[in-house]
Amino acid sequence: MKYFKVPNCVRIAICLLLISNNSFGQQRKQDLKKTIETIVGKHTAKIGFSVIDLQNGDTIGFNGNVRYPMQSVYKFHLALAVLKQVDEGKLKLDQQIFVTTKDLLPNTWSPLRDKYPQGNVSIPLAEILSYTVSQSDNNGCDILFRLVGGPSEVKRFIHGLGIKDVNILATEEEMHLDEMVQFKNWSTPCAVVQLLKLFYDSKILSTSSNDFLRDIMEKTVSGPNKIKGLLPKGTTVAHKTGSSGANAAGITTASNDIGIVTLPNGKHFAIAVFVSMTNEEEKETDQIIAECSKAAWDYFSR
């Protein structure tokens, strides 16, 4: 076999090209961070942002390691835990779950209760999961918590995946009884996108369970003006929102959205935006998330 010596001029050209590409990439990252800083600077709120390139794991964040209350974002974590038990044969998607009248609490968001107002009915697990994720049903959430052993069991499962910067200790019912309890269910934006990458890479669930969860996340009806708000019409986003609503003092503790966005070239990125402790209206908090999402879209589309 003959070996050919690469001329020094070629080596130098290659090195310069690599340095140039790396410098350009770093500049683009800095531009995205500056764009996010500009968005954040226009608001009096605690805002956390993290995105990850799902092809190579490259991550960019702003307050990405700060803890934020998740609210219903944690229904994604819960769904993962439920579907893992499906994969292990402990549960089945077509399994009938008996839901009592007491399970369908009043004065909480629950399309499931609206469909079955009298309760005392058997409902397929797949349907309860769909309501919990796609429509962010609070009663469905707590039914699922009881099914898998409670919030602490979901926390143990997520920690077992290597995602440590997350805490899950309280049900929806408990959060409704005391607004301070919501702070016990927290995550960093970076931890969320890392979990989304594990999900995207099919490292948590079977293919069938992965496809099921991805489908019901893509069918999410809550938060249409959050991540999807400024993206091109028809963009596929598998996401899960979370919102506390405003309290008596007019403060919104949490307005969040996390998800996986499909780019026109078929590639994907995961994003998490958390907006906390603001007195702005829902329209404004949605706009914050939408602008951050659009900035990420522009970054990954170039």
Helices and strands as residue ranges (DSSP letters): H 8-41, E 46-53, E 59-62, E 68-69, G 71-73, H 74-87, E 96-99, G 101-103, H 111-115, E 121-124, H 125-134, H 138-148, H 151-160, E 166-167, H 172-177, G 179-184, E 186-187, H 189-200, H 207-218, E 237-243, E 255-262, E 268-276, H 282-301
